[in-house]
């Protein structure tokens, strides 16, 4: 007997990866960081505790991960 079904719709109805890269780059650029699609794709599956040091390693300690992410 089936008791539940999980259906992952992320990316199914909307191309979320395209939006993810666009808005990360736009937000970082607002803060003065030249983020590219490659930078965003490099953190797309990372939890914040891993993505933040990775981006600070690229852009320097002044990169405000939480502000850009928000």
C-alpha positions in Angstrom: 0.0 0.0 0.0 1.4 3.4 -1.0 1.4 5.8 2.0 2.8 8.9 0.3 4.3 10.3 -2.8 7.0 12.9 -3.2 6.9 15.0 -6.3 9.8 17.4 -6.9 8.5 20.2 -9.1 11.6 22.4 -8.8 12.5 23.3 -12.4 9.5 21.5 -13.8 7.2 24.4 -14.3 9.6 27.2 -14.2 13.3 27.2 -15.2 14.5 28.1 -11.7 18.2 27.8 -12.5 18.0 30.6 -15.1 16.3 32.8 -12.4 18.8 31.7 -9.7 21.8 32.7 -11.8 20.2 36.0 -13.0 19.2 37.2 -9.6 22.4 36.1 -7.8 24.4 38.0 -10.4 22.2 41.1 -10.2 22.3 41.2 -6.4 26.1 40.7 -6.2 26.6 43.5 -8.8 24.5 45.8 -6.7 27.0 45.3 -3.9 29.9 45.9 -6.3 30.9 42.3 -7.0 31.3 41.1 -10.6 29.6 37.7 -10.1 29.2 35.5 -13.2 26.9 32.6 -14.1 29.9 30.3 -13.4 30.2 31.6 -9.9 26.5 30.9 -9.2 26.6 27.5 -10.8 29.5 26.7 -8.5 27.3 27.2 -5.4 23.9 26.0 -6.7 23.7 22.9 -4.6 25.7 24.1 -1.6 24.3 24.9 1.8 25.0 28.5 3.0 27.7 27.3 5.4 29.7 26.0 2.4 28.7 28.6 -0.2 29.7 31.6 1.9 33.3 30.7 2.4 33.6 29.6 -1.3 32.3 33.0 -2.5 34.5 34.8 0.0 37.4 32.9 -1.3 36.6 34.3 -4.8 35.5 37.8 -4.0 37.3 38.5 -0.7 36.2 38.7 3.0 34.2 41.9 2.2 31.7 39.8 0.3 28.5 40.0 2.4 26.9 36.6 1.5 23.8 37.1 3.6 23.0 40.5 2.2 23.5 39.4 -1.4 21.5 36.2 -0.8 18.6 38.2 0.7 
